[in-house]
């Protein structure tokens, strides 16, 4: 699975960002091939320095599907809105995503004991 990770830095204009976020989501959620998404607001920075206040992740089956989604009309429009509401204060990352199930984690713990 591939995901597009959006690291959003401290907005220049909080109200502009909050007002525009639903419009961004409306377009992002229409991107072809989108399987799921998640949003995390950073509450504490435990170590290191960052200006990241929000992490938004969009999940796709493959990098090819993700790239097509970004080139789609809705993907381009979502990108334009994101640039506008953040004053281009964000980073985009492509990430190869893997998850494990709780069953596998329990099984692994049991084997190591």
C-alpha positions, -999 to +999 in steps of 0.1 A: +000+000+000+012+035-008+002+066+011+006+103+005+016+119+038+010+156+041+029+174+069+012+207+076+032+234+093+019+261+116-006+280+094+001+317+087-036+324+091-054+299+114-089+311+103-081+308+066-068+273+072-098+261+093-123+277+069-106+261+039-099+226+054-134+212+046-131+223+010-097+206+007-112+174+022-141+175-002-117+173-032-091+150-016-118+125-007-129+123-043-095+114-056-098+082-077-084+051-060-085+065-025-089+036+000-089+055+032-075+086+050-065+098+084-059+131+101-037+136+132-033+169+150+001+171+167-005+176+204+031+174+217+066+172+203+085+148+224+119+151+208+134+172+179+122+203+162+093+206+138+067+232+128+043+204+119+009+208+135-011+183+114-005+151+096-030+140+069-026+106+052-042+094+020-039+056+013-038+040-021-033+005-034+000+013-053+023+041-063+008+041-098-027+046-084-015+073-061+003+092-090-028+089-112-049+103-083-026+133-079-028+140-116-066+138-117-087+169-118-098+164-082-062+157-071-050+189-087-078+209-072-071+195-037-034+205-042-044+240-052-066+244-022-040+230+002-014+255-012-039+284-007-050+276+028-015+268+041+004+295+022+024+265+009+036+257+044+035+219+040+055+189+029+044+160+008+058+125+012+052+092-006+055+063+018+054+025+014+029+016+041+027-017+060+006-026+090+004-056+113-026-070+130-031-072+167-032-110+164+003-111+149+016-087+176+002-110+204+016-141+186+050-124+184+050-115+221+040-150+230+069-165+210+095-142+226+085-151+262 
